[in-house]
């Protein structure tokens, strides 16, 4: 079995005319949500973080890496326009204990394809999936944590 964490970047600044979408940053609230979520991932056997090249995703990965005492790598295939399928993940080197930091709709669609059903993965939330095979229905959703739950650790 392979355990993968699908982590949607934290809440970001709104889209602004003249500002490249790649450069949008995390808000203070978004960074705080990611910090709390990172603490929830301690002890889960996370070994590697891969992130989208967009600034908000890299900032998310930086917080995760600092909290989990890990390195992160930037990969183009986690950018919002990704056409990577579930079947592509092993070929791309995704393995047990990986955290993938990216964007919707890819995050929701990929977790839904792996585990079935439908879920809403909000900015700063994550889904933990146990993967038996990298194909549709080949995984099981172990947990889904969205910022409403994460905010508990901020109190």
N, C-alpha and C positions, 0 to 999 in steps of 0.2 A: 504494500500500500504506500502511496505517496501523499503526503500532506502538503497542500498549497494554500497560502493565504492570498486572497485577491483583495487588495487594499486600494480603495478609491482615494485620490488625493484629497487633502483637506479643503475646506471652504475657501474659495478664492475671490479676489477682487472682481467686480462685475466687468463685463465686456465694455470697452470704451472706444469710441471712434478714434482712429489713429494709433491705437495701441495694439501691437501684434499679440494675438491670442497666446502665442508661445511664451510671452513675457509676463502674463498675469501672475501675481504673487498670492501667497496665502494671506488671509486676513488674520488678525490676532486671535479671533475666535477659532478659525480653522487650525492654526498652529497649536492652540491649547487642546482642541479635540484630538489632534494627532498625538500629542504628548501623552494624553491619558490612554488612548488606544494602544500606543506602544507599550505602556506598562502592562496592559492586559495580555500582550503577546509574550511577555517574559515566561520562560519555562515551557514554551510550546515547541521547543526544538527548532526554532528558526535558525537557518545557517547562512542564508544569502538573500540579498535584496536586489531586485532588478527594477529599474524605474524608467518611465517615459522621459524624453528629453525636454519636456515642457517645464518651465520654472516652478510652477506650483507642485508638480509631481516630484521634482528634484528636492524642493524644500521639505516635502513630506518624507522622502527617503532619508534626507539628512537627519531629521528628528528621530525617525525609526532607528537609523544606524547608531546615532549617539546613545539612545536609550538602551538598545540591545547590544551595544558594543560590537558592531559588525561594520563591514565595508558595504558599499553599494556600487552597482554598475549601471550606467545609462545605456539603454538599448532603444533603437529607433522603432522597433516593432511594437512598442507599447504606446506610441503616439496615438492621438485620437482617431486618425484615419486608418488605423491598422486593419488589415484584412487577414490577420493570423487566425487560424482555426484551432479548435481543441486538439485536432490531430497533429498540428504543427509543433505543439509545445515541447515534446520530447526532442525533436530534431533541433530545436532552439536551445537545448540544454537545460530546460526547466526540470528540476528534480525535487526530491523530498526536502521539506523544510524551507522552501523558497517563498518569499513574499514578492508579489508582482504589484507594483504601484502604477496605476494608470487611470483611465477615464471611462466614463459611460459614453455610449452604450456598450462598448466592448466588454467592460467588466460584468455588468448585469447579464448580457447575452451569453458570455462564456460560462459563467457560473450556472445559469439556467440550463444551458445545453448539457453541461456535465452532470448536474444534479437533478434536472427536471423541475417542473413547476415554474413559478414565477416569483421573483423577489425584487425588492427595491433596495438598491445599495446607494445610500446617500453620501454626499461629499464628507470625507473623514471617517467613513465606515469601512468595515471589512467582513469578508466571508471566508470561513475556513472550510475547505473541501478535502475530503479523503478520496483520492483517485485510485480506482482499481485498474481502469484502462482509459486511455486518452481517446475517447469516442463519446458520442451522444449517449447520455444515461450511464456513463462509466464511473460516476462519482457519487458521493453522498455528502450533503451539506451537514457539517457538524455544528457550525454556529454562524450566526449573522449578528453583527454588532453595529448599530448605527449611532450617530451622535446623541440622540436622546438618552440612550443607555450610558454612553461614554461620559456624558456630563455629570453623572453621579460621582465620578472620581474627582471632579473639580471642586466639590464642596468640602 
